[in-house]
Amino acid sequence: MSSGGDYHRLLHKSKSHIGQTNDFSPNQVRPLPTGPRKKSTGIQAWMLMNKKGEAQVVEAGKYAIMRRTGLLARDLRVLDPILSYPSTIMGREKAIVINLEHIKAIITGLEVLLLNSRDPTVMPFIEELQNRIQRFHHATIAQKGDVDGLNFSKEFSMLEDQDESLKVEEKTDVKNQDGSKVLPFEFVALEACLETVCNCLESEAITLEQEAYPTLDKLTSVLSTLNLERVRQIKSRLIEISGRVQKVKDELEHLLDDDEDMAQMYLTEKLVYSSNMNEGDDMDDESSQSNFDDRCSILSDDEGQNLENPHGNHTSSTQSYMNKNLDVKELEMLLEPYFVQIDGTLNKLSTLREYVHNTEDFINIMLDDKQNKLLQMGVMLTTATLLLTAFIISVGYLSINVRIALFNDNLNGEKNWLWTAGGGSIGCIVLYLFAYSWYKYKRLI
């Protein structure tokens, strides 16, 4: 009996422990510890920023994020820092997943979740995002009065059970003080991400241009190993930045070409539509249920199966509603300026790449010209060596101790030797000039 009691106590203890891990109790919503983090725990630090611009860093597991945002595991793999994924902007039923450069975020209709909020390169983006969201909140309050935002002190695991009236604002044309329309919350956050990424890439491209053009011009005037090494480093950076810019451009182009993907990103409209559906279902619940029971007794089995769920699936209803209303001009107008900006950055890099290629061609021409001059010098030196060798052989043959008629008289022999040596030298010079003229005529030099 004691062993059975111990088994039940252990089972109850293990169930309570599992429940805390999956449901994400308040003890798990804690600030990020300052000490070293343990790997393989599945817990990561996330920064949550609500619609008022209030931010808090919490630790959350993968399954808690999946329940909170409605994403699948394969969607969260896009944000995994260990895996190398290209630039991605994905619209899902309840969230937008963004993986652009150093920004890894999940945007819902109520909040923004940032993965690498402690990265120094992300700090300026967090400040800009917070300012934009606060301006959005003030503009909304100025037109519609004080709206109850998300209660940030509620438990992390109880978000799905909150009242829809606290989560969804009425969809009206809220405008700024200058008369411009206020974008939905998800588009405000999306625009902040795009602007930060595009400006960052453009800044890197401009910096590379400022370093590259003087170095390339210097290389054309002074061809040295140091300048060649600098150009090699610039070319490597150019290839790396061009690849990153091209990935962002391809993702924006793919998104602009697909209206359904853009329609998935209207999260506020989905929340409003889902809220209206819930209100209508609550009002007609009793009458619908009674009518449903009467119809089930009359209809056949197949028809009764079709009426098994009188309310239907709100997710599929929201999806069909968005597919029928593909008016994505607002999002398209938001994305097009950044597409143009990133395309301009890519054109700058393409122009710089062409300049690098032209410089390389010019350097190759210079090297070929120097090589040709060395070959010409080699031809002239070989010709001079041949003639000089022939003269040395002649003089050496005449200087040996051989009795010939040319040296019978001592006095005349000395003169004859001088004439022979001088004539041989002049002959070699004449032959060399003749060979040079022939090379010129044949365009060999």
Stockholm file with secondary structure:
# STOCKHOLM 1.0

chainA/1-445         MSSGGDYHRLLHKSKSHIGQTNDFSPNQVRPLPTGPRKKSTGIQAWMLMNKKGEAQVVEAGKYAIMRRTGLLARDLRVLDPILSYPSTIMGREKAIVINLEHIKAIITGLEVLLLNSRDPTVMPFIEELQNRIQRFHHATIAQKGDVDGLNFSKEFSMLEDQDESLKVEEKTDVKNQDGSKVLPFEFVALEACLETVCNCLESEAITLEQEAYPTLDKLTSVLSTLNLERVRQIKSRLIEISGRVQKVKDELEHLLDDDEDMAQMYLTEKLVYSSNMNEGDDMDDESSQSNFDDRCSILSDDEGQNLENPHGNHTSSTQSYMNKNLDVKELEMLLEPYFVQIDGTLNKLSTLREYVHNTEDFINIMLDDKQNKLLQMGVMLTTATLLLTAFIISVGYLSINVRIALFNDNLNGEKNWLWTAGGGSIGCIVLYLFAYSWYKYKRLI
#=GR chainA/1-445 SS CHHHHHHHHHHHHHHHHHHHHHHTCGGGSCCCCSSCCCTTSCEEEEEEEETTSCEEEEEEEHHHHHHHHCCCHHHHGGGCSSSCCCCEEEECSSEEEEEETTEEEEEESSEEEESCTTSTTTHHHHHHHHHHHHHHHHHHHHHHCCCCCCCTTSCGGGGGGSCHHHHCCCCCCCBCTTSCBCCCHHHHHHHHHHHHHHHHHHHHHHHHHHHHHHHHHHHHHSCCHHHHHHHHHHHHHHHHHHHHHHHHHHHHHHHHHCHHHHHTTCHHHHHHHHHHHHHHHHHTHHHHHHHHHHHHHHSCHHHHHHTSCSSCCHHHHHHHHHHHCCCCHHHHHHHHHHHHHHHHHHHHHHHHHHHHHHHHHHHHHHHHHHHHHHHHHHHHHHHHHHHHHHHHHHHHHHTSSCCCGGGSSHHHHHHHHHHHHHHHHHHHHHHHHHHHHHHHHTTCC
#=GC SS_cons         CHHHHHHHHHHHHHHHHHHHHHHTCGGGSCCCCSSCCCTTSCEEEEEEEETTSCEEEEEEEHHHHHHHHCCCHHHHGGGCSSSCCCCEEEECSSEEEEEETTEEEEEESSEEEESCTTSTTTHHHHHHHHHHHHHHHHHHHHHHCCCCCCCTTSCGGGGGGSCHHHHCCCCCCCBCTTSCBCCCHHHHHHHHHHHHHHHHHHHHHHHHHHHHHHHHHHHHHSCCHHHHHHHHHHHHHHHHHHHHHHHHHHHHHHHHHCHHHHHTTCHHHHHHHHHHHHHHHHHTHHHHHHHHHHHHHHSCHHHHHHTSCSSCCHHHHHHHHHHHCCCCHHHHHHHHHHHHHHHHHHHHHHHHHHHHHHHHHHHHHHHHHHHHHHHHHHHHHHHHHHHHHHHHHHHHHHTSSCCCGGGSSHHHHHHHHHHHHHHHHHHHHHHHHHHHHHHHHTTCC
//
